[in-house]
Amino acid sequence: MKQSITFGVDDVKQDIAGEKFEAGLSSSRPRVLLTPKEESKLWRKVDLKLMPMIALMYLLCFMDRGNAKLDGLITQLKLDGNQYNVALTLFFVILWGLVMVTMGFVKTYAQLVGVRFCLGIAESGFYPGVAYYLTMWYPKYMLQRRFALFLGAATSAGAFSGILAYGINFMNGDGGYQGWSWIFILEGAATFVVGFIALFVMVDYPSTAKFLTPAEQQYIIQQREFSEVDEKGDVTTQVRAAFTDWQVWAMCIVQISISVPLYGITYFLPFGYSTSTSQLLSAPPYILGVIVLLVVAYFSDKTQRRSPFIFASQVIAIVGFIINITNVPNGVKYFGTYLCVAGPYTGGVGTIIWLANNLEGKLKRAVGMALMICIGNLGGAIASNIFRSQDAPRYILGLGVEIALLAMGMIAVPIIALTYRRMNARKDALWQQAEVEGSEILDKEESFRYTL
């Protein structure tokens, strides 16, 4: 790897959010050129440093959300009606490992709701924070594969937690606690340990990453710079721009249409089998979901397209939910569950990355992504309440709502893509006019192209 650049990072300024300003680091120094082999080696080095810990933390974040219901939580706490659904809702209204451990010791419905609310607060910033964090490391068309690896941890959690819960169920009665209590206690303890290790393993930005050489830092910053647009205005202006940008709210519609089905299938897998059998059967659909997620992410980055893959994932999901709403044998419903898992997980990643690719400016992108993910998390609250206990085992209401939302998203995606195409065409026309008139080259904002 070429080492033609020698400089330190001591002179890099720090802004109010703690992020290091990197523009001067890149623009005022010679550019680093790498061969394809050297570039591949560098990104592999970054991946191995960042992705394992991020994925592990999110796997632990996602593991506790479903199987405790099967292991006696409802029976021991005497939950009836929609009380379990209310407890799930409070998780999304908003010391993560420690809070999760305390869930294993709750004795009443009131305690469950209170602790679940605290858990939601503890976990609320992790998902949008990681989404933005990855945009600070990877170029726009390398981003979805990495984010798929991150979210794949959550999908894997659906498989792993079912198997783990099946094993922990054999601890039922140990120490006077039922199986559902041991699920929260053991998974919470693991979360606490991993979180402590992450304090010493994780790094913040390329400009301060000690595991990179100065030349490697410079190269990563260069690659992101090609798709960046200069910030305009102060912090307030940028935040306002995020809240008033049509893209953010349009993507919120798509995300909510995907997140409700995503969370719905996580909580309520309608197999109709015994508890232990249901836990084991929950694993294969999530394994397929991870495979589809990674394959789609690879081709989405390679083709530099987002909307076709999001639309295809919605089609897959809606077919799965239509199968499950019909009165067919459980074996056919189980096949539909594979589609119900693979579709929403794949589409959810694509929507987040689609918005990340198309929001100009770091601060605007950070706020816009956080807003969209926040709105998307309302899908968890919705899903928690449309699958009511009185609707079991077919859950006509819940499945019907999810089908309607997926159809809404399938309408929104082509409209958004066509709008981006028109916006790109207008920018192309400006460039052609500038070339004909011999005028000055347009600024970064005019050279920015929206991803379709």
Wavefront OBJ file of the C-alpha trace (Angstrom):
o trace
v 0.000 0.000 0.000
v 1.359 3.392 -0.958
v 2.540 5.467 1.986
v 3.198 8.762 0.169
v 1.263 10.808 2.683
v 2.612 11.612 6.115
v 0.564 13.657 8.519
v -1.056 13.477 11.891
v -4.609 14.014 13.023
v -3.890 16.280 15.988
v -4.991 19.359 14.072
v -8.430 18.011 13.268
v -11.139 20.105 14.882
v -13.997 18.666 16.887
v -17.569 19.886 16.436
v -20.339 20.086 19.002
v -21.518 16.539 18.316
v -18.084 15.022 18.895
v -17.495 14.239 15.212
v -14.110 15.196 13.767
v -14.131 17.561 10.828
v -12.417 15.657 8.036
v -12.784 17.959 5.065
v -9.430 19.674 5.549
v -7.774 16.339 6.130
v -8.833 15.255 2.640
v -8.942 18.312 0.416
v -5.691 19.994 1.438
v -3.456 16.956 0.910
v -2.486 14.782 -2.052
v -4.913 12.007 -2.848
v -4.033 8.416 -2.044
v -4.312 5.952 -4.934
v -4.754 2.232 -4.267
v -4.828 -0.762 -6.543
v -8.028 -2.861 -6.489
v -6.227 -5.479 -4.405
v -5.004 -2.876 -1.904
v -8.463 -1.320 -1.690
v -10.090 -4.692 -1.071
v -7.567 -5.404 1.672
v -8.299 -2.050 3.331
v -12.087 -2.520 3.380
v -11.655 -6.031 4.722
v -9.546 -4.580 7.515
v -12.264 -2.056 8.352
v -14.986 -4.711 8.197
v -13.180 -6.988 10.629
v -12.709 -4.132 13.072
v -16.240 -2.709 13.015
v -18.794 -5.285 11.957
v -18.399 -8.202 14.415
v -18.975 -6.066 17.527
v -21.800 -4.055 15.961
v -23.556 -7.209 14.784
v -23.131 -8.943 18.145
v -24.565 -5.993 20.051
v -27.596 -5.806 17.786
v -28.143 -9.551 17.977
v -28.353 -9.221 21.767
v -30.629 -6.211 21.366
v -33.085 -8.212 19.295
v -32.957 -11.598 21.003
v -35.292 -10.931 23.918
v -38.337 -9.771 21.974
v -40.387 -12.876 21.304
v -39.719 -16.244 22.902
v -40.351 -15.335 26.531
v -44.043 -15.242 25.666
v -43.855 -18.929 24.796
v -41.998 -19.852 27.992
v -44.629 -18.955 30.550
v -44.412 -15.187 30.963
v -48.120 -14.676 30.268
v -49.179 -17.537 32.552
v -47.052 -16.624 35.571
v -47.819 -12.897 35.452
v -51.526 -13.618 34.815
v -51.657 -11.357 31.757
v -54.992 -11.225 30.003
v -56.593 -9.373 27.121
v -54.121 -6.975 25.535
v -51.765 -6.584 28.513
v -48.907 -8.411 26.792
v -49.431 -6.182 23.747
v -49.280 -3.032 25.909
v -45.978 -4.179 27.398
v -44.566 -4.646 23.891
v -45.875 -1.245 22.807
v -44.026 0.525 25.619
v -40.788 -0.950 24.342
v -41.174 1.168 21.216
v -42.307 4.408 22.835
v -39.001 5.167 23.244
v -28.119 0.631 31.218
v -29.646 -1.857 28.451
v -28.121 -5.142 29.803
v -28.916 -4.374 33.424
v -32.491 -3.416 32.597
v -32.927 -6.609 30.622
v -31.666 -8.700 33.546
v -34.236 -7.094 35.849
v -36.982 -8.273 33.489
v -36.261 -11.788 34.675
v -37.329 -10.858 38.205
v -40.636 -9.105 37.529
v -43.639 -10.514 39.391
v -46.557 -8.398 38.209
v -47.948 -6.774 35.090
v -47.097 -3.290 36.401
v -43.469 -4.273 36.928
v -43.283 -5.771 33.427
v -44.609 -2.590 31.814
v -42.261 -0.353 33.817
v -39.123 -2.374 33.089
v -40.043 -2.770 29.423
v -40.371 0.999 29.150
v -36.883 1.434 30.610
v -35.506 -1.139 28.184
v -36.975 0.823 25.275
v -35.229 3.975 26.483
v -31.924 2.135 26.858
v -32.010 0.637 23.357
v -33.696 3.469 21.442
v -30.592 5.197 20.105
v -28.637 2.133 19.085
v -30.240 1.318 15.710
v -30.279 4.844 14.205
v -26.861 5.507 15.710
v -25.296 2.524 13.964
v -27.075 3.350 10.706
v -25.508 6.814 10.677
v -22.165 5.530 11.988
v -21.765 3.242 8.983
v -22.362 6.142 6.575
v -19.300 7.821 8.095
v -17.111 4.893 7.051
v -18.379 3.446 3.789
v -19.099 4.980 0.342
v -22.759 5.004 -0.700
v -22.557 1.938 -2.921
v -20.698 -0.176 -0.387
v -23.109 0.676 2.393
v -26.013 -1.733 1.969
v -23.873 -4.865 2.188
v -22.457 -3.675 5.502
v -25.821 -2.632 6.857
v -27.221 -6.004 5.799
v -24.543 -7.715 7.878
v -25.558 -5.541 10.820
v -29.283 -6.198 10.432
v -28.573 -9.813 9.623
v -27.626 -10.126 13.267
v -31.211 -9.293 14.192
v -32.517 -11.792 11.661
v -30.126 -14.405 13.030
v -31.440 -13.583 16.466
v -34.829 -14.841 15.378
v -33.261 -18.210 14.636
v -30.759 -18.281 17.485
v -33.141 -17.040 20.160
v -35.651 -19.762 19.331
v -33.002 -22.443 19.710
v -31.553 -20.772 22.826
v -34.979 -20.403 24.414
v -35.612 -24.089 23.732
v -32.443 -24.960 25.652
v -33.054 -22.478 28.475
v -36.533 -23.919 28.901
v -34.889 -26.963 30.512
v -33.820 -24.609 33.355
v -37.495 -24.091 34.163
v -37.821 -24.172 37.959
v -34.097 -23.757 38.726
v -33.630 -21.269 41.555
v -37.382 -20.857 41.767
v -37.631 -19.093 38.386
v -39.512 -20.166 35.305
v -37.921 -20.512 31.869
v -38.960 -17.040 30.677
v -37.141 -15.456 33.643
v -33.929 -17.295 32.813
v -34.139 -16.088 29.197
v -34.034 -12.451 30.316
v -31.461 -13.010 33.074
v -28.921 -14.867 30.920
v -29.346 -12.754 27.781
v -29.191 -9.570 29.855
v -25.958 -10.669 31.522
v -24.443 -11.419 28.099
v -25.495 -7.971 26.861
v -23.811 -6.276 29.821
v -20.514 -8.118 29.232
v -20.470 -7.401 25.477
v -21.333 -3.736 26.061
v -18.411 -3.368 28.458
v -16.015 -4.932 25.940
v -17.326 -2.635 23.183
v -16.128 0.402 25.137
v -12.551 -0.671 24.457
v -12.972 -2.195 20.988
v -15.054 0.295 19.002
v -13.580 3.353 17.256
v -15.350 6.544 16.256
v -14.357 7.945 12.830
v -11.724 7.171 10.171
v -9.767 10.304 11.077
v -9.175 9.051 14.629
v -8.915 5.297 13.983
v -5.568 4.163 15.360
v -5.802 0.800 13.586
v -5.474 2.668 10.261
v -2.364 4.322 8.843
v -2.620 8.025 7.903
v -2.780 7.052 4.235
v -5.597 4.590 4.920
v -7.509 7.249 6.851
v -7.114 9.646 3.942
v -8.293 7.103 1.383
v -11.486 6.266 3.279
v -12.313 9.953 3.686
v -11.705 10.487 -0.044
v -14.080 7.709 -1.026
v -16.902 9.128 1.071
v -16.159 12.660 -0.111
v -17.133 11.782 -3.694
v -20.781 11.417 -2.647
v -20.897 14.169 -0.028
v -22.480 17.607 -0.359
v -21.252 20.585 1.643
v -23.363 21.583 4.646
v -25.353 24.776 4.169
v -26.416 26.896 7.115
v -26.086 26.385 10.853
v -27.244 23.418 12.935
v -30.800 24.730 13.236
v -31.037 25.190 9.476
v -29.839 21.650 8.826
v -32.250 20.122 11.346
v -35.127 22.117 9.864
v -34.096 20.984 6.385
v -34.318 17.343 7.470
v -37.791 17.790 8.967
v -39.102 19.590 5.878
v -37.555 17.404 3.180
v -40.195 15.432 1.262
v -37.794 12.500 0.923
v -37.789 11.821 4.652
v -41.564 11.662 4.950
v -41.987 9.683 1.737
v -39.500 7.126 2.999
v -41.314 7.059 6.346
v -44.393 5.824 4.488
v -42.373 3.039 2.878
v -40.649 2.157 6.141
v -43.859 1.931 8.165
v -45.337 -0.304 5.455
v -42.409 -2.681 6.001
v -41.791 -2.346 9.748
v -45.302 -3.400 10.806
v -45.024 -6.741 8.968
v -41.421 -7.113 10.159
v -42.286 -6.773 13.839
v -45.568 -8.621 13.484
v -43.967 -11.816 12.256
v -41.285 -11.542 14.940
v -43.807 -11.534 17.763
v -46.546 -13.799 16.509
v -45.474 -16.784 14.454
v -48.830 -18.590 13.933
v -47.630 -22.154 13.644
v -50.283 -23.777 15.811
v -47.804 -26.215 17.339
v -46.562 -26.771 20.898
v -44.250 -24.263 22.571
v -41.029 -26.249 22.081
v -41.895 -27.142 18.475
v -42.750 -23.521 17.629
v -39.396 -22.359 19.005
v -37.499 -24.831 16.827
v -39.596 -24.082 13.731
v -38.883 -20.348 14.089
v -35.212 -20.878 13.169
v -35.286 -21.905 9.456
v -37.315 -18.897 8.184
v -34.831 -16.512 9.782
v -31.891 -18.403 8.336
v -33.398 -18.010 4.852
v -34.075 -14.353 5.687
v -30.370 -13.745 6.357
v -29.376 -15.393 3.079
v -31.876 -13.354 1.037
v -30.894 -10.178 2.892
v -27.195 -10.563 2.062
v -27.733 -11.618 -1.563
v -30.082 -8.708 -2.285
v -27.736 -6.236 -0.570
v -24.830 -7.422 -2.730
v -26.715 -6.945 -6.004
v -28.268 -3.658 -4.862
v -24.796 -2.202 -4.246
v -23.395 -3.741 -7.431
v -26.157 -2.338 -9.646
v -26.346 0.919 -7.652
v -30.141 0.596 -7.482
v -32.429 0.467 -4.445
v -36.088 0.770 -5.502
v -36.366 -2.409 -7.641
v -35.122 -4.551 -4.774
v -37.357 -2.849 -2.208
v -40.381 -3.380 -4.449
v -39.479 -7.042 -4.988
v -39.157 -7.577 -1.227
v -42.631 -6.107 -0.733
v -44.048 -8.518 -3.312
v -42.415 -11.454 -1.507
v -43.798 -10.298 1.839
v -47.339 -9.678 0.657
v -47.531 -13.160 -0.873
v -46.424 -14.636 2.449
v -49.016 -12.733 4.448
v -51.793 -13.582 1.969
v -50.923 -17.265 2.431
v -51.106 -16.895 6.213
v -54.444 -15.090 6.222
v -56.129 -17.843 4.227
v -57.576 -20.978 5.782
v -54.882 -23.390 4.624
v -53.067 -26.175 6.523
v -50.340 -25.228 8.992
v -47.667 -26.661 6.703
v -48.622 -24.193 3.968
v -48.736 -21.351 6.484
v -45.255 -22.321 7.585
v -44.042 -21.991 3.983
v -45.651 -18.544 3.880
v -43.740 -17.630 7.026
v -40.464 -17.931 5.093
v -41.723 -15.227 2.736
v -43.067 -13.122 5.621
v -39.589 -13.039 7.193
v -37.407 -12.657 4.083
v -39.439 -9.855 2.487
v -39.675 -7.262 5.295
v -36.108 -7.722 6.559
v -34.715 -7.206 3.067
v -36.972 -4.250 2.281
v -36.291 -2.559 5.619
v -32.552 -2.430 4.964
v -33.059 -1.164 1.429
v -35.297 1.710 2.518
v -32.877 2.970 5.154
v -29.935 2.878 2.753
v -31.996 4.461 -0.026
v -32.642 7.492 2.166
v -29.029 7.571 3.408
v -27.801 7.661 -0.199
v -30.088 10.560 -1.127
v -29.841 12.996 1.806
v -27.195 15.638 1.102
v -25.074 16.763 4.033
v -23.913 14.894 7.143
v -26.096 16.594 9.727
v -29.201 16.537 7.554
v -28.595 12.861 6.844
v -28.165 12.065 10.536
v -31.400 13.800 11.529
v -33.355 12.490 8.545
v -32.308 8.881 9.130
v -33.085 9.099 12.833
v -36.515 10.562 12.094
v -37.351 7.845 9.568
v -36.200 5.048 11.882
v -38.166 6.601 14.752
v -41.324 6.648 12.640
v -40.555 3.140 11.459
v -40.362 1.925 15.048
v -44.002 2.871 15.405
v -44.485 -0.261 13.347
v -43.502 -2.214 16.418
v -46.162 -0.468 18.472
v -48.764 -1.082 15.770
v -47.819 -4.736 15.331
v -47.939 -5.255 19.090
v -51.617 -4.315 19.150
v -53.106 -5.649 15.925
v -52.280 -9.257 16.814
v -54.766 -9.623 19.644
v -55.139 -12.769 21.719
v -58.842 -13.021 20.856
v -57.955 -13.235 17.164
v -55.803 -16.362 17.541
v -55.003 -18.575 15.768
v -55.690 -16.926 12.363
v -55.137 -13.268 13.357
v -57.335 -11.928 10.555
v -57.089 -8.318 11.781
v -53.322 -8.275 12.141
v -52.578 -10.013 8.866
v -55.126 -7.865 7.020
v -53.541 -4.639 8.285
v -50.092 -5.841 7.243
v -51.275 -6.738 3.732
v -52.869 -3.287 3.361
v -49.673 -1.545 4.524
v -47.493 -3.567 2.155
v -49.794 -2.597 -0.720
v -49.431 1.058 0.313
v -45.649 0.722 0.196
v -45.779 -0.918 -3.221
v -47.531 2.188 -4.520
v -45.147 4.616 -2.819
v -41.849 3.091 -4.025
v -42.366 3.600 -7.808
v -43.628 7.152 -7.224
v -40.502 8.028 -5.218
v -38.206 6.449 -7.817
v -39.850 8.377 -10.672
v -39.508 11.611 -8.703
v -35.784 10.986 -8.217
v -35.433 10.248 -11.933
v -36.981 13.615 -12.820
v -34.741 15.436 -10.323
v -31.654 13.801 -11.854
v -32.860 14.759 -15.340
v -33.132 18.415 -14.307
v -29.559 18.343 -12.980
v -28.327 16.715 -16.183
v -29.982 19.496 -18.160
v -28.181 22.128 -16.066
v -24.830 20.475 -16.743
v -25.511 20.303 -20.467
v -26.463 23.971 -20.486
v -23.284 24.874 -18.600
v -21.156 22.987 -21.139
v -22.861 24.675 -24.112
v -22.522 28.138 -22.606
v -18.977 27.503 -21.413
v -19.884 28.606 -17.915
v -18.145 27.554 -14.710
v -18.477 24.039 -13.347
v -21.469 23.718 -11.053
v -21.074 23.082 -7.315
v -21.262 19.767 -5.431
v -25.002 20.084 -4.894
v -25.635 20.180 -8.639
v -23.286 17.251 -9.262
v -25.012 15.128 -6.602
v -27.102 12.353 -8.170
v -30.045 10.657 -6.492
v -29.979 6.896 -6.289
v -33.016 5.258 -7.916
l 1 2 3 4 5 6 7 8 9 10 11 12 13 14 15 16 17 18 19 20 21 22 23 24 25 26 27 28 29 30 31 32 33 34 35 36 37 38 39 40 41 42 43 44 45 46 47 48 49 50 51 52 53 54 55 56 57 58 59 60 61 62 63 64 65 66 67 68 69 70 71 72 73 74 75 76 77 78 79 80 81 82 83 84 85 86 87 88 89 90 91 92 93 94
l 95 96 97 98 99 100 101 102 103 104 105 106 107 108 109 110 111 112 113 114 115 116 117 118 119 120 121 122 123 124 125 126 127 128 129 130 131 132 133 134 135 136 137 138 139 140 141 142 143 144 145 146 147 148 149 150 151 152 153 154 155 156 157 158 159 160 161 162 163 164 165 166 167 168 169 170 171 172 173 174 175 176 177 178 179 180 181 182 183 184 185 186 187 188 189 190 191 192 193 194 195 196 197 198 199 200 201 202 203 204 205 206 207 208 209 210 211 212 213 214 215 216 217 218 219 220 221 222 223 224 225 226 227 228 229 230 231 232 233 234 235 236 237 238 239 240 241 242 243 244 245 246 247 248 249 250 251 252 253 254 255 256 257 258 259 260 261 262 263 264 265 266 267 268 269 270 271 272 273 274 275 276 277 278 279 280 281 282 283 284 285 286 287 288 289 290 291 292 293 294 295 296 297 298 299 300 301 302 303 304 305 306 307 308 309 310 311 312 313 314 315 316 317 318 319 320 321 322 323 324 325 326 327 328 329 330 331 332 333 334 335 336 337 338 339 340 341 342 343 344 345 346 347 348 349 350 351 352 353 354 355 356 357 358 359 360 361 362 363 364 365 366 367 368 369 370 371 372 373 374 375 376 377 378 379 380 381 382 383 384 385 386 387 388 389 390 391 392 393 394 395 396 397 398 399 400 401 402 403 404 405 406 407 408 409 410 411 412 413 414 415 416 417 418 419 420 421 422 423 424 425 426 427 428 429 430 431 432 433 434 435 436 437 438 439 440 441 442 443 444 445 446 447 448 449 450 451 452
